[in-house]
Amino acid sequence: MNRRKKFDAVVVGAGIAGLYMLHRLRECGLAVVVLERADGVGGTWYWNRYPGARCDVESLEYSYTFSEELQQEWSWSERYAGQPEILRYIEHVADRFDLEPHIEFNTEVESARFDEQESQWLVRTNGSVCYVSQFLIMATGCLSSANIPVIEGIESFKGNAYHTGKWPHEPVDFSGQSVGIVGTGSSAIQAIPHIADQCKSLTVFQRTPNYSIPARNGSLDLDYEARIKARYPQFRQRNRAMPAALGCFHAANNQSVLDATEPERRREFSKRWEIGGFGFLGAFNDLTLNLDANDIAAEYVRGRIRETVSDPRVAETLCPDSTIGCKRLCLDTEYFETYNLPHVDLVDLRTNPIERLTGSGIQCAKSQFEFDSIVFATGFDAMTGTLLRIDISGRQGTRLEQAWNEGPKTYLGLMTHGFPNIFFISGPGSPSVLTNMIISIEQHVEWIERCLSYMQSHSYTTVEAEEESQVAWVEHVNAIADKTLYPTCNSWYLGANIPGKPRVFMPHVGFPSYVEKCEHVVANGYEGFSFA
Ligand code: NAP
């Protein structure tokens, strides 16, 4: 019989979301425990330690906003922070707010069952304790289940195999090695220049070429930092009002590219290419909405790739032909330049697909490769992967996996019908991955905290999303995605990267109007939720 520990709330995950949730609920005087499978805090930034791992949101924006003292005392060294610095920051936050005593590390949640009689969750882990609590809050992250590709013989490779999202904690030294890397998404695009720097030879296996914009990273300008810090709350407020909560869209140009002349287009794109970052997509107002407009931006980027990569055949293979911005735009430092190095090769899997892994390397249809190490930069079972790996059951024993077998169904991305008192921070159906994640996380955490206080003050025991409001919300999430170009490619937003995963557009395209909707729901007595 498992020992029982009772709490008001169990939070799963000690990343950016779980730590802030813990902080807020403790401030409300609730008994809270955080269960974390790793042996340290950090979530995404604990696991993704691959060479070159770096945030694609500027460091003065990618940080908590809830404490003015915290944002004044912390100094970032670069425009875009690297993984080690972000992890140090998260550790600092855990320390500063004395959070660690409430976290149980090396504790992986395996199942959670809602006990209808007692209105409480029973949470079981790899340990011997059963955690009993009124509320269960999933702060499990959107990109936290590594996608290990289904390739014949993958277990037979005798060299070193790595996944970017589960990188070892000891330094990996590729010196003198032949290395293969599978994938050309954001992780690979960051890792490739760094691995190429170290190894004897690098072969990149590309299935779909990707658009990437220069990050233009560098040391953080101290005057700029001082100016932002002098009015940090206003800076935050301004960014929260931007699409995706990203400050770069403050300078978005409200003109159609179709109405611009060729010199105007070049000037606007080039200006943003030199500045670097996601602001490129704000060059004109229709780039993510209209295919003809989008293709003009895409052709500009293809032109840049052709200018950068000296071998025209390699350049053509690297040129994407899909919609730009449909998959998450990548930001890079010298990614395309890396293909000019004599020891770096590109294999086009569209004409030479991988057949299997062998003991010594990769066998493609037309050629065979031998490696000391293979890096899988093959992404994640995004947004639902980690939630569905936990055996979660709600009312009448219904399993979450059953309830979501046609794709995730939530109301506001916060709760799902049939599963009372379980909240998802940045769940499917909320803007999450389409925003500066920390801003979305804070908004969810604060909403959940308010909801719990509301329940306390009204002596409610349970809260649950109503089925009707959930159906309407799922339709709304799909309808607004369909007004954009997002559904036009095989992205992980749609679950298209995982064989057999239902194809449903998972995030909500609509920050900041989403926040207004959440506020409206609260103002109308938590419209769409039922309490008992
Ligand atoms: P990803 O964008 O899903 O890219 C995975 C890559 O692996 C794709 O090129 C994919 O090809 C390829 N791939 C997957 N399975 C394969 C197979 N069986 N055979 C051959 N190729 C295969 O994953 P990611 O690069 O880890 O990035 C995921 C997300 O994490 C990003 O979109 C971003 O949101 C976040 N991220 C952010 C940063 C940052 O802040 N700078 C850095 C890294 C990641 P296909 O395209 O053909 O499927």
Residues whose N, C-alpha, C, O or C-beta is under 5 A from the ligand:
A	BS01	NAP	R54 C55 D56 L143 P149 V150 V182 G183 T184 G185 S186 S187 A188 R207 T208 R328 A377 T378 G379 F380 W492 N497
